[in-house]
Amino acid sequence: MKFKFAHNNINVLDLDKSIRFYEEALGLTVTSRKEPEDGSFIIVYLGDKETSHLLELTWLSDWDHPYDLGDNEFHLAFVTDDYDAAYKKHKEMGCICYENPAMGIYFINDPDGYWLEIIPAK
């Protein structure tokens, strides 16, 4: 029996703002969208054009306040082929929330406060 990753899901408060952030900050693009007729939720899948792994953004129509991320120990990690350019872009965007120069990594946060780790390609 084998398993492989399909996607990770995060819930977002402002779907359009989140999509714009992931497009600008990480170059992700919308691969598909699901909307039921009753309008109770919208699911948008984002891909990186490199792997089959997807990020699922879920917006719920009856949710009107920020999500409680607890201690925010959960994060997604992204490898970049141009760490310096990525760092410069994220610095300009004002979304770097934590830097660890000793490990050679940093984190950005999305509009809902989720942390995203940026790792240089080896």
Secondary structure, DSSP 4 states (H G I P E B T S, - for coil): ------EEEEE-S-HHHHHHHHHHHH--EEEEEE--TT-SEEEEEEE-SSSS-EEEEEEETT--S----TT---EEEEEES-HHHHHHHHHHHT-EEEEETTTTEEEEE-TT--EEEEEE--
